[in-house]
Amino acid sequence: MPEQLVRVVVADDQQVVREGLVALLGLIDGVEVVGAAGNGVQAIELVAGGNVDVVLMDLRMPVLDGVKATARITAEYPEAAVLVLTTYADDESIALALRAGARGYLTKDAGRVEIGAALHATAAGQSTFDPEVSRKLIAGLNPKPAPRNDGLTARESEVLKLIARGLSNTEIANLLFIGETTVKTHINNTFAKIGARHRAEAVRYAYHHGLAET
């Protein structure tokens, strides 16, 4: 069964990079570029026009940077997810992007296959992080786990750990030998207990409370 078409806006201030990304995405099955922006304001305008599933967002841009644009998009157009693709993988950039609501974070070392998989995962409500970014999230952003009082059951905590590893619902079901419907029930209960609206927030919660594997 073919993958669902993912409609993408590319936002990058460097024209050669922007055009290169558009050409690259054109080679990925199930991905359609519906617009390209040179700054955050243009990205928001393209999302406001509708029919956008994912914004592939650079962080350092003129007029309105990627962090502020991400915050605007996630607040005003929640049907469109943001996947960061940037040169920067420092702690501050990662933290700012995730706090703004980015669902995933890749560096520009990522290849076509990785970007394509991340776009499909992001459109499906999953989180994707570059391996280096994941290491920083675990080791740097939250060095001391915060105390928990969330009421998660052992199974819900286990499912949250697997979400933090980037596993899909199908992969979780196969690993735990349970049905996908049961997985969805556990996820819904978990999200309600920890106050997460989507997987990116659940992943951040897992990192912050020591539930992500190092």
Secondary structure, DSSP 4 states (H G I P E B T S, - for coil): -PPPPEEEEEE-S-HHHHHHHHHHHTTSTTEEEEEEESSHHHHHHHHHTS---EEEE-S--SSS-HHHHHHHHHHH-TTSEEEEEES---HHHHHHHHHTT-SEEEETT--HHHHHHHHHHHHTT--EE-HHHHHHIIIII-SSPPP------HHHHHHHHHHHTT--HHHHHHHHT--HHHHHHHHHHHHHHHT-SSHHHHHHHHHHTT-S--
